[in-house]
Amino acid sequence: MMKNNSEENGTVIRVRNVSKQYRLGQIGGGTLQGDIREWMQRRKEQKKQQPGETAVVNRRFYALKDIDLTVTRGEALGIIGRNGAGKSTLLKLLSRITAPTEGEIELYGRVASMLEVGTGFHGEMTGRENIYLNGAILGMSRREIDAKMDDIIAFSEVEEFIDTPVKRYSSGMFVKLGFSVAAHLDSEIIIMDEVLAVGDMAFQHKCLDRMRSAARAEGRTVLYVSHNMSTIKRLCDRCIVLDEGRIIYNGDVDTAIGIYTGGSGGLQKYCVFGPEHRPYDAYLRINRRFSINSLEVLDKELPDYEGTEIPRLRITCTSQHSFQNVGFRFEFWAGDGTKIGTMLSENFAEIRPGTSGIELRMDLAHLAAGEYHADLVAYLFDEDGNEDILDGVYPGLVLNVRRERSGEEYLDWHHQYWGYVRLHDIHIADVCP
């Protein structure tokens, strides 16, 4: 059940014990004949099934289960989780595209839904005509659209082409105009699903600034689903993590991102690499010559290091052939998915057929405190200086870096603002009066 009432005590969205259930398999034959055929097939399956079994045609699953959530006015809420966790289903319920199977949703204010930017645009109509059309679909009156027309056009950055049919627009121009219309709708609640990924980088930053202004300066409530953790951190005040249709965490953004990306539970002294660590190596599986089998942290119980320590790691590899000039590299990622940098082999190893143990060392001197995921790649460096990938595991290592404040490192390093790499300090050579 859904309600849309006046706001009470700053609450804009209230979700109580909401579940959404779907039935697996084809539903409806489209015609009377098709429906009769489906009913007969279902009866046949029911007769064949053993006692206690459930026919496939009757199976149901919960996309969301027992969701309780309250969102207040002016709050920016991030919603994260793996594919199939229920994020889009929750947004569709809040957007009233579909109704919950169980529970109650209360919305206090108008909703602007940006689940599919550009919905309702007609290719034969001009950009200006589509602003009127799409604005009407989103609930704006003609007077409201006229009052905002100049702002919408300016924000979209397509002024020169605004009276051109949108069928001639590039995909980037199309979504820019669609987002601009949706972003200028007068509403108390804005619901977005990955729409900040539209356009070029400069436009993405402008979209993010627009949403932050809507939440913090205009007091509008923003719900944002994304797999880009850096935009979640920049935009959101609070974050929930969904897993298999349930909320498993509701609170601090950094903690939520840590849970989503694996958190400190990913720290291991010893890891064996299986197919799940190689999701993108179909070619290597067919032409397998070399495998990274395992990684072990030496001299530590867990890969938890002071920034001045030199980690010692042992990897075990199996090779089908002899190789000269085999190198290894670690590709570092922060917990929010930001690419930090790459550590390359300073020297190369000679690998013989069979199983080999190789000890690696790395220098963490310039990394800020925090948890990092490092992909491990083995490659062959040929005589012409070309790189031939032998194997890669993702992630190959999860490690934590700690730093104590002392001496030159007297500052608390806020990597959210200053970055994950601790560069050398500036030297002040002289001061002139």
C-alpha positions in Angstrom: 0.0 0.0 0.0 1.2 3.5 -0.8 0.3 6.8 0.7 1.2 10.4 -0.2 0.4 12.8 2.7 1.8 15.9 4.2 5.2 15.9 5.8 5.4 15.0 9.5 8.4 15.7 11.8 10.8 16.2 8.8 10.1 12.7 7.5 9.8 12.6 3.7 9.9 8.8 3.1 8.7 6.1 5.4 8.9 2.4 4.4 7.3 -0.2 6.8 7.8 -4.0 6.4 7.9 -3.7 2.6 8.4 -6.9 0.5 8.2 -7.4 -3.2 7.6 -10.9 -4.6 7.8 -12.0 -8.2 6.8 -15.3 -9.9 9.4 -17.1 -11.9 8.6 -18.3 -15.4 6.3 -17.0 -18.1 3.1 -15.3 -16.9 0.2 -15.2 -19.3 0.2 -16.5 -22.9 -0.9 -13.2 -24.4 -4.1 -14.8 -25.9 -6.9 -17.0 -24.6 -5.4 -19.9 -26.5 -2.0 -19.2 -25.0 -3.4 -19.0 -21.5 -5.3 -22.3 -21.9 -2.1 -24.0 -23.2 -0.1 -22.6 -20.2 -2.8 -23.9 -17.7 -2.7 -27.3 -19.3 1.1 -27.4 -19.1 0.9 -26.4 -15.4 -1.6 -29.1 -14.7 0.7 -31.7 -16.4 3.7 -30.5 -14.3 1.7 -30.8 -11.1 0.8 -34.4 -11.9 4.4 -35.4 -12.6 5.9 -33.8 -9.5 6.7 -36.1 -6.5 5.0 -35.5 -3.1 6.6 -32.6 -1.3 8.1 -31.1 -4.5 7.1 -27.7 -5.9 6.6 -27.3 -9.6 8.9 -24.8 -11.3 5.9 -22.9 -12.7 4.8 -22.1 -9.1 8.1 -20.9 -7.8 8.3 -17.4 -6.4 11.1 -15.3 -5.0 11.4 -12.1 -3.0 13.3 -9.2 -4.7 12.8 -7.3 -1.4 12.0 -8.7 2.0 10.9 -6.9 5.2 12.4 -3.4 4.3 12.1 -0.7 7.0 13.5 2.7 6.1 13.0 6.3 7.0 14.4 9.3 5.1 14.2 12.9 6.3 13.9 16.2 4.5 17.2 17.4 2.9 19.0 14.1 3.3 21.0 12.5 0.5 20.8 8.7 0.9 23.0 6.3 -1.0 21.8 2.8 -1.9 24.5 0.3 -2.8 24.7 -3.5 -3.3 25.7 -6.1 -5.8 23.6 -6.8 -9.0 20.4 -8.5 -8.1 20.4 -7.1 -4.5 17.1 -5.3 -5.0 18.3 -1.7 -5.5 16.3 -1.0 -8.7 13.2 -2.8 -7.3 13.3 -0.4 -4.2 13.5 2.6 -6.5 10.6 1.4 -8.6 8.5 1.0 -5.5 9.3 4.5 -4.3 8.7 5.9 -7.8 5.3 4.1 -7.8 6.1 2.3 -11.0 5.1 -0.9 -9.2 3.4 -1.7 -5.9 4.7 -3.7 -2.9 3.4 -7.2 -2.3 3.4 -6.5 1.4 4.0 -3.5 3.6 3.4 0.2 3.4 5.2 3.1 1.8 4.5 6.8 2.7 5.8 9.6 0.6 5.5 13.2 1.7 6.0 15.3 -1.4 6.3 15.1 -5.2 8.7 12.6 -6.6 11.1 13.3 -9.6 12.2 9.9 -10.8 15.4 9.7 -12.9 15.5 6.0 -13.5 15.8 6.2 -17.3 16.9 9.7 -18.5 15.2 10.8 -21.7 12.1 8.6 -21.4 9.4 10.1 -23.5 11.6 12.0 -26.0 10.3 11.8 -29.6 13.0 11.7 -32.3 11.1 13.8 -34.8 10.5 16.6 -32.3 13.0 19.3 -31.6 14.9 19.6 -28.2 12.6 22.5 -27.2 9.5 20.6 -28.1 10.8 17.6 -26.2 11.4 19.7 -23.1 7.7 20.5 -23.1 6.8 16.9 -23.7 9.1 15.4 -21.1 8.3 18.1 -18.6 4.7 17.2 -18.9 5.4 13.5 -18.4 7.4 14.4 -15.2 4.4 16.5 -13.9 5.4 20.1 -14.8 2.8 22.6 -16.0 3.5 24.6 -19.1 3.9 27.7 -17.0 6.6 25.9 -14.9 8.4 24.8 -18.0 8.3 28.3 -19.5 9.8 29.7 -16.3 12.6 27.2 -16.3 13.2 26.9 -20.1 16.3 29.1 -20.2 17.8 27.3 -17.2 17.1 23.9 -18.6 18.6 24.8 -22.0 21.7 26.4 -20.4 22.3 23.4 -18.1 22.0 20.9 -20.9 24.8 22.6 -23.0 22.9 22.0 -26.2 21.7 25.6 -26.9 23.0 25.6 -30.5 20.9 22.5 -31.3 17.8 23.1 -29.2 15.5 23.7 -32.3 16.9 20.6 -34.1 15.1 17.2 -34.0 16.7 15.1 -31.3 17.1 12.2 -33.7 20.1 14.1 -34.9 21.6 14.4 -31.4 24.5 12.3 -30.2 23.8 9.9 -27.3 25.6 12.3 -25.0 23.5 15.3 -26.1 20.3 13.3 -25.7 21.0 12.2 -22.1 22.3 15.7 -21.2 19.0 17.3 -22.2 17.0 14.5 -20.5 18.8 15.0 -17.2 18.5 18.7 -17.4 14.7 18.5 -17.7 14.5 16.0 -14.8 16.9 18.0 -12.6 14.8 21.2 -12.9 11.5 19.6 -11.8 10.1 21.2 -8.7 9.9 18.2 -6.3 10.6 17.3 -2.8 12.1 13.9 -3.6 14.6 13.1 -6.3 15.2 9.4 -7.1 18.2 8.6 -9.3 19.6 5.3 -10.6 23.2 5.7 -12.1 22.1 8.9 -14.0 25.2 10.8 -12.9 27.1 8.6 -15.4 25.7 10.6 -18.3 27.7 12.8 -20.5 31.4 13.7 -20.4 33.4 14.1 -17.2 32.8 17.9 -16.8 29.0 17.4 -17.2 29.1 14.5 -14.6 30.7 16.9 -12.1 28.0 19.5 -12.9 25.3 16.9 -12.4 26.8 15.9 -9.0 27.0 19.6 -7.9 23.4 20.1 -8.9 22.2 17.2 -6.8 24.3 18.3 -3.8 22.8 21.8 -4.1 19.3 20.3 -4.3 19.9 18.4 -1.1 21.9 20.8 1.0 20.8 24.3 -0.3 17.2 23.6 -1.4 16.3 21.0 1.2 15.3 18.4 -1.2 15.7 14.7 -0.5 17.9 12.7 -2.8 18.0 8.9 -3.2 20.9 7.7 -5.3 21.8 4.2 -6.5 25.3 3.7 -8.0 28.2 1.3 -8.3 30.6 4.3 -8.4 31.7 4.6 -4.8 33.5 8.0 -5.3 30.2 9.7 -6.3 28.4 8.0 -3.4 31.0 9.5 -1.0 30.8 12.9 -2.5 27.0 13.2 -2.7 25.5 11.1 0.2 25.1 11.8 3.9 24.0 8.3 4.8 24.1 4.9 3.0 22.3 1.6 3.1 23.7 -1.7 1.8 21.3 -4.2 0.2 22.0 -7.9 -0.1 19.5 -10.5 -1.4 16.6 -8.1 -0.9 17.4 -7.1 2.7 19.1 -4.1 4.3 22.2 -5.4 5.9 23.6 -2.0 6.9 22.2 1.5 7.4 24.5 4.3 8.5 27.9 5.9 7.9 28.9 6.1 4.2 32.5 4.9 4.6 31.4 1.9 6.7 28.8 1.0 4.1 31.3 1.1 1.3 33.7 -1.0 3.3 30.9 -3.6 3.8 30.0 -3.5 0.1 33.6 -3.9 -1.1 34.5 -6.7 1.3 35.7 -4.7 4.3 38.5 -5.9 6.6 37.1 -9.4 6.3 39.1 -9.5 3.1 42.4 -9.4 4.9 44.0 -12.9 4.7 47.4 -14.4 5.4 47.0 -17.0 2.7 44.8 -17.1 -0.4 44.3 -19.8 -3.0 43.2 -18.4 -6.4 40.3 -20.2 -8.2 38.1 -19.4 -11.2 36.2 -16.7 -9.2 39.4 -14.7 -9.1 39.7 -14.8 -12.9 36.3 -13.5 -14.3 37.8 -12.0 -17.5 40.3 -14.6 -18.8 38.5 -16.7 -21.3 41.4 -16.4 -23.7 43.9 -17.4 -21.0 41.8 -20.4 -20.1 41.9 -21.7 -23.6 45.7 -21.1 -24.0 46.8 -21.7 -20.4 50.6 -21.7 -20.1 51.0 -20.3 -16.6 48.9 -20.0 -13.4 49.2 -18.0 -10.2 48.1 -20.6 -7.6 48.3 -18.8 -4.3 49.7 -15.9 -2.3 51.1 -16.0 1.3 52.0 -13.1 3.5 55.3 -13.7 5.2 56.3 -12.6 8.7 52.8 -11.2 9.5 49.5 -12.8 10.7 47.5 -10.5 8.4 48.5 -8.0 5.7 48.2 -5.0 8.1 51.2 -2.7 7.8 52.7 0.4 9.1 53.5 2.7 6.2 57.2 2.3 6.8 57.1 -1.5 6.6 58.2 -3.5 3.5 55.7 -6.3 2.9 57.1 -9.7 2.0 54.9 -12.0 -0.1 55.3 -15.4 -1.6 53.4 -16.4 -4.6 53.2 -20.0 -5.9 53.0 -20.5 -9.7 52.7 -23.4 -12.1 54.2 -23.2 -15.6 53.9 -25.4 -18.6 57.0 -24.1 -20.2 60.3 -22.3 -19.5 60.1 -18.5 -19.5 62.7 -15.8 -19.4 61.9 -12.3 -18.1 58.7 -12.9 -16.2 57.5 -9.9 -14.3 54.7 -9.2 -11.8 52.7 -6.1 -11.1 50.2 -5.0 -8.5 47.4 -2.7 -9.6 46.1 -0.8 -6.5 42.5 0.2 -6.0 41.0 2.1 -3.0 38.0 0.8 -1.2 35.7 3.1 -3.1 36.8 1.8 -6.5 39.3 4.6 -7.3 42.4 3.4 -9.3 45.4 4.4 -7.2 48.4 3.3 -9.3 50.5 0.3 -10.4 53.6 -1.2 -8.9 55.8 -2.8 -11.6 58.6 -5.4 -11.4 62.0 -3.8 -10.8 63.6 -7.0 -12.1 62.5 -10.2 -13.8 62.4 -13.9 -13.0 63.3 -17.0 -14.9 60.6 -19.6 -14.6 61.0 -23.4 -15.3 58.3 -25.9 -16.0 56.5 -27.1 -12.9 55.7 -25.3 -9.6 57.8 -22.4 -8.4 57.7 -20.2 -5.3 58.6 -16.5 -5.8 59.1 -14.0 -3.1 58.0 -10.4 -3.8 58.6 -7.2 -1.8 56.9 -3.8 -2.2 57.3 -0.3 -0.8 54.2 1.4 0.7 55.9 4.6 1.6 53.6 7.0 -0.3 50.2 5.4 0.3 47.9 7.2 2.7 46.4 5.2 5.6 43.5 3.0 4.5 42.5 -0.4 3.0 43.5 -1.3 -0.6 42.7 -4.0 -3.1 45.5 -5.0 -5.4 45.1 -7.0 -8.6 48.1 -9.3 -9.3 49.2 -9.8 -12.9 52.0 -12.0 -14.3 53.4 -11.0 -17.6 56.2 -11.9 -20.0 58.6 -9.2 -21.3 59.9 -10.2 -24.7 63.1 -9.1 -26.5 61.2 -6.3 -28.3 59.9 -4.9 -25.0 56.3 -6.1 -25.6 54.1 -7.4 -22.7 52.4 -10.7 -23.0 49.9 -11.4 -20.1 50.4 -14.9 -18.6 47.8 -14.7 -15.8 45.9 -12.3 -13.6 43.9 -12.6 -10.3 41.4 -10.1 -9.1 42.0 -9.2 -6.3 45.4 -10.8 -5.7 45.9 -9.0 -2.3 43.8 -7.0 0.2 46.0 -5.0 2.6 45.6 -2.3 5.2 48.1 0.6 5.6 48.4 2.4 9.0 50.4 5.5 9.8 51.3 7.0 13.2 51.6 10.7 13.6 55.2 11.6 14.3 57.9 13.8 12.9 57.1 14.9 9.4 53.8 13.1 9.4 52.2 15.3 12.1 49.0 15.8 10.0 45.9 13.6 10.1 45.8 12.6 6.4 42.3 13.0 5.1 42.5 10.9 1.9 38.9 11.7 1.0 40.0 15.3 0.2 43.7 15.1 -0.4 44.0 11.8 -2.2 45.3 8.3 -1.5 49.0 9.0 -2.4 51.1 10.9 0.1 53.4 13.0 -2.0 56.6 14.6 -0.7 56.2 17.9 1.1 57.0 21.3 -0.4 60.3 22.9 0.8 60.1 26.6 1.6 63.5 27.9 0.6 63.3 31.5 1.7 61.0 34.1 3.1 61.5 37.8 2.0 60.1 40.6 4.0 
